[in-house]
Amino acid sequence: ESVNGNHPGSFYELEQKIADNPGNYRNIDIRIEYDGPPANAGSVTRLGDVNPVDRVPTEFIVKWVDQGGVVQERPFVNRN
């Protein structure tokens, strides 16, 4: 919720800006970081082996090229 809630500075707010002006957000690249399997996951080595309910990202990093051709980057840290 801290990352994707409807509040200033959220990922949701960025999604709305992209929807309102898609020409200013070209070549969007989103990298999602995970801290590793939760303690109750056992000895898994792949994210795909972790129950989807237990997959909690620690950070989203969004990169894009704006209308002026400048690369922009915005991190969103999940504080949960």
MARLUMNU-112287 format. One record per residue: residue number from 1; residue in one letter; x, y, z of N, C-alpha, C, CB in turn. Coordinates in nm, 2 decimals. Glycine has a CB too. Example, Ala and Ser with C-alpha at 12.3 -4.5 7.8 and 13.67 -1.06 7.14 Angstrom:
2
<1 A <1.32 -0.57 0.78> <1.23 -0.45 0.78> <1.32 -0.33 0.78> <1.13 -0.45 0.90>>
<2 S <1.28 -0.22 0.71> <1.37 -0.11 0.71> <1.29 0.00 0.79> <1.41 -0.06 0.57>>
This chain:
80
<1 E <0.08 -0.12 0.00> <0.00 0.00 0.00> <0.09 0.13 0.00> <-0.09 0.00 0.12>>
<2 S <0.20 0.12 0.07> <0.28 0.24 0.07> <0.34 0.28 -0.06> <0.40 0.22 0.17>>
<3 V <0.36 0.18 -0.15> <0.41 0.20 -0.28> <0.30 0.24 -0.38> <0.49 0.08 -0.33>>
<4 N <0.19 0.16 -0.38> <0.08 0.17 -0.48> <-0.05 0.24 -0.44> <0.06 0.04 -0.53>>
<5 G <-0.05 0.30 -0.32> <-0.17 0.36 -0.27> <-0.20 0.49 -0.35> <-0.16 0.39 -0.12>>
<6 N <-0.31 0.54 -0.34> <-0.35 0.66 -0.41> <-0.31 0.79 -0.33> <-0.51 0.67 -0.44>>
<7 H <-0.18 0.82 -0.34> <-0.13 0.93 -0.26> <-0.01 0.99 -0.34> <-0.08 0.89 -0.12>>
<8 P <0.03 1.12 -0.31> <0.14 1.18 -0.38> <0.27 1.10 -0.37> <0.16 1.32 -0.33>>
<9 G <0.34 1.08 -0.48> <0.46 1.01 -0.48> <0.45 0.86 -0.50> <0.54 1.04 -0.36>>
<10 S <0.33 0.81 -0.52> <0.31 0.67 -0.53> <0.33 0.62 -0.67> <0.17 0.63 -0.48>>
<11 F <0.35 0.48 -0.68> <0.35 0.42 -0.81> <0.22 0.44 -0.89> <0.38 0.27 -0.80>>
<12 Y <0.11 0.44 -0.81> <-0.02 0.46 -0.87> <-0.03 0.60 -0.94> <-0.13 0.45 -0.76>>
<13 E <0.03 0.70 -0.87> <0.03 0.84 -0.92> <0.11 0.84 -1.06> <0.09 0.93 -0.82>>
<14 L <0.23 0.77 -1.06> <0.30 0.76 -1.18> <0.22 0.69 -1.29> <0.44 0.68 -1.16>>
<15 E <0.15 0.58 -1.26> <0.07 0.52 -1.36> <-0.04 0.61 -1.42> <-0.01 0.40 -1.29>>
<16 Q <-0.10 0.70 -1.33> <-0.19 0.79 -1.38> <-0.13 0.90 -1.47> <-0.26 0.86 -1.26>>
<17 K <-0.01 0.94 -1.44> <0.06 1.04 -1.52> <0.09 0.98 -1.66> <0.19 1.09 -1.46>>
<18 I <0.13 0.85 -1.66> <0.16 0.78 -1.79> <0.03 0.77 -1.87> <0.22 0.64 -1.76>>
<19 A <-0.08 0.73 -1.81> <-0.20 0.72 -1.88> <-0.25 0.86 -1.94> <-0.31 0.67 -1.79>>
<20 D <-0.22 0.97 -1.86> <-0.26 1.10 -1.91> <-0.18 1.16 -2.02> <-0.26 1.19 -1.79>>
<21 N <-0.05 1.12 -2.02> <0.04 1.17 -2.12> <0.14 1.06 -2.16> <0.12 1.29 -2.06>>
<22 P <0.10 0.96 -2.24> <0.19 0.85 -2.27> <0.30 0.89 -2.36> <0.11 0.74 -2.34>>
<23 G <0.29 1.00 -2.43> <0.41 1.04 -2.52> <0.53 1.09 -2.44> <0.36 1.15 -2.61>>
<24 N <0.51 1.12 -2.31> <0.62 1.17 -2.23> <0.68 1.05 -2.15> <0.57 1.27 -2.13>>
<25 Y <0.64 0.93 -2.18> <0.69 0.81 -2.11> <0.72 0.70 -2.22> <0.59 0.76 -2.00>>
<26 R <0.83 0.71 -2.28> <0.86 0.61 -2.38> <0.97 0.52 -2.33> <0.92 0.68 -2.51>>
<27 N <0.97 0.40 -2.39> <1.07 0.29 -2.35> <1.07 0.27 -2.20> <1.21 0.33 -2.39>>
<28 I <0.95 0.25 -2.14> <0.94 0.23 -2.00> <1.00 0.09 -1.96> <0.79 0.23 -1.96>>
<29 D <1.08 0.09 -1.86> <1.14 -0.03 -1.81> <1.11 -0.04 -1.66> <1.29 -0.04 -1.84>>
<30 I <1.05 -0.14 -1.61> <1.02 -0.15 -1.47> <1.10 -0.28 -1.41> <0.87 -0.16 -1.44>>
<31 R <1.18 -0.25 -1.31> <1.25 -0.36 -1.25> <1.20 -0.38 -1.11> <1.41 -0.33 -1.25>>
<32 I <1.16 -0.50 -1.08> <1.10 -0.53 -0.95> <1.20 -0.61 -0.87> <0.96 -0.60 -0.96>>
<33 E <1.24 -0.57 -0.75> <1.34 -0.64 -0.67> <1.26 -0.71 -0.56> <1.44 -0.54 -0.61>>
<34 Y <1.31 -0.83 -0.53> <1.26 -0.91 -0.42> <1.37 -0.94 -0.32> <1.19 -1.04 -0.47>>
<35 D <1.34 -0.95 -0.20> <1.44 -0.98 -0.09> <1.48 -1.12 -0.08> <1.39 -0.93 0.04>>
<36 G <1.41 -1.21 -0.16> <1.44 -1.35 -0.15> <1.32 -1.42 -0.09> <1.56 -1.38 -0.06>>
<37 P <1.32 -1.55 -0.09> <1.20 -1.63 -0.04> <1.18 -1.60 0.10> <1.23 -1.78 -0.06>>
<38 P <1.05 -1.59 0.14> <1.02 -1.57 0.28> <1.06 -1.69 0.37> <0.86 -1.55 0.30>>
<39 A <1.08 -1.67 0.50> <1.13 -1.78 0.58> <1.05 -1.91 0.58> <1.13 -1.73 0.73>>
<40 N <0.92 -1.90 0.55> <0.83 -2.01 0.55> <0.83 -2.08 0.41> <0.69 -1.98 0.58>>
<41 A <0.92 -2.04 0.32> <0.92 -2.10 0.18> <1.00 -2.22 0.17> <0.97 -2.00 0.08>>
<42 G <1.08 -2.26 0.27> <1.16 -2.38 0.26> <1.29 -2.35 0.18> <1.08 -2.49 0.20>>
<43 S <1.34 -2.45 0.11> <1.46 -2.43 0.03> <1.44 -2.41 -0.12> <1.55 -2.55 0.05>>
<44 V <1.36 -2.31 -0.15> <1.33 -2.28 -0.29> <1.45 -2.19 -0.35> <1.20 -2.21 -0.31>>
<45 T <1.47 -2.20 -0.48> <1.58 -2.12 -0.54> <1.53 -2.03 -0.65> <1.69 -2.21 -0.59>>
<46 R <1.40 -2.05 -0.68> <1.34 -1.96 -0.79> <1.21 -1.90 -0.73> <1.30 -2.05 -0.91>>
<47 L <1.19 -1.77 -0.78> <1.07 -1.70 -0.74> <0.95 -1.77 -0.78> <1.07 -1.56 -0.80>>
<48 G <0.95 -1.84 -0.89> <0.83 -1.91 -0.94> <0.79 -2.03 -0.85> <0.86 -1.97 -1.08>>
<49 D <0.88 -2.07 -0.76> <0.85 -2.18 -0.67> <0.79 -2.12 -0.54> <0.98 -2.26 -0.64>>
<50 V <0.79 -1.99 -0.52> <0.73 -1.93 -0.40> <0.58 -1.91 -0.43> <0.81 -1.80 -0.36>>
<51 N <0.50 -1.94 -0.33> <0.36 -1.91 -0.33> <0.34 -1.76 -0.37> <0.29 -1.95 -0.20>>
<52 P <0.26 -1.73 -0.47> <0.23 -1.59 -0.51> <0.19 -1.50 -0.40> <0.13 -1.58 -0.62>>
<53 V <0.12 -1.55 -0.30> <0.08 -1.47 -0.18> <0.20 -1.42 -0.10> <-0.01 -1.55 -0.09>>
<54 D <0.31 -1.50 -0.11> <0.43 -1.47 -0.03> <0.53 -1.38 -0.11> <0.50 -1.59 0.02>>
<55 R <0.51 -1.35 -0.23> <0.60 -1.27 -0.32> <0.58 -1.12 -0.29> <0.58 -1.30 -0.47>>
<56 V <0.66 -1.06 -0.21> <0.65 -0.92 -0.17> <0.77 -0.85 -0.22> <0.63 -0.91 -0.02>>
<57 P <0.75 -0.76 -0.32> <0.86 -0.68 -0.37> <0.92 -0.59 -0.26> <0.82 -0.60 -0.49>>
<58 T <1.05 -0.57 -0.27> <1.11 -0.47 -0.18> <1.13 -0.33 -0.24> <1.25 -0.52 -0.13>>
<59 E <1.13 -0.33 -0.38> <1.15 -0.21 -0.45> <1.11 -0.22 -0.60> <1.30 -0.16 -0.44>>
<60 F <1.06 -0.11 -0.65> <1.03 -0.10 -0.79> <1.12 0.01 -0.84> <0.87 -0.07 -0.82>>
<61 I <1.19 -0.01 -0.96> <1.27 0.09 -1.02> <1.21 0.11 -1.16> <1.42 0.06 -1.02>>
<62 V <1.16 0.23 -1.19> <1.10 0.26 -1.32> <1.19 0.36 -1.39> <0.96 0.33 -1.30>>
<63 K <1.23 0.32 -1.52> <1.31 0.41 -1.60> <1.23 0.43 -1.73> <1.44 0.34 -1.64>>
<64 W <1.24 0.55 -1.79> <1.17 0.59 -1.91> <1.25 0.70 -1.98> <1.03 0.62 -1.89>>
<65 V <1.21 0.72 -2.11> <1.27 0.83 -2.18> <1.15 0.94 -2.20> <1.32 0.79 -2.32>>
<66 D <1.18 1.06 -2.16> <1.08 1.16 -2.17> <1.07 1.22 -2.31> <1.10 1.27 -2.06>>
<67 Q <0.98 1.32 -2.33> <0.96 1.38 -2.46> <1.09 1.45 -2.51> <0.85 1.47 -2.46>>
<68 G <1.17 1.49 -2.42> <1.30 1.56 -2.46> <1.41 1.47 -2.49> <1.34 1.66 -2.35>>
<69 G <1.39 1.33 -2.47> <1.49 1.24 -2.50> <1.58 1.21 -2.38> <1.57 1.28 -2.61>>
<70 V <1.54 1.26 -2.26> <1.62 1.24 -2.14> <1.57 1.12 -2.06> <1.61 1.37 -2.05>>
<71 V <1.66 1.04 -2.02> <1.63 0.92 -1.94> <1.60 0.96 -1.80> <1.75 0.82 -1.94>>
<72 Q <1.48 0.92 -1.75> <1.44 0.95 -1.62> <1.43 0.82 -1.54> <1.29 1.01 -1.62>>
<73 E <1.45 0.83 -1.41> <1.45 0.71 -1.32> <1.38 0.74 -1.19> <1.59 0.65 -1.30>>
<74 R <1.29 0.65 -1.15> <1.22 0.67 -1.02> <1.21 0.55 -0.94> <1.08 0.73 -1.05>>
<75 P <1.27 0.54 -0.82> <1.26 0.42 -0.74> <1.14 0.44 -0.65> <1.39 0.41 -0.65>>
<76 F <1.08 0.32 -0.62> <0.97 0.31 -0.52> <1.01 0.20 -0.42> <0.83 0.28 -0.59>>
<77 V <1.04 0.24 -0.30> <1.08 0.14 -0.20> <0.95 0.10 -0.12> <1.18 0.20 -0.10>>
<78 N <0.94 -0.03 -0.11> <0.83 -0.09 -0.04> <0.86 -0.10 0.11> <0.79 -0.23 -0.09>>
<79 R <0.80 -0.03 0.19> <0.83 -0.02 0.33> <0.75 -0.11 0.42> <0.82 0.12 0.38>>
<80 N <0.69 -0.21 0.36> <0.61 -0.30 0.44> <0.69 -0.41 0.50> <0.50 -0.37 0.36>>
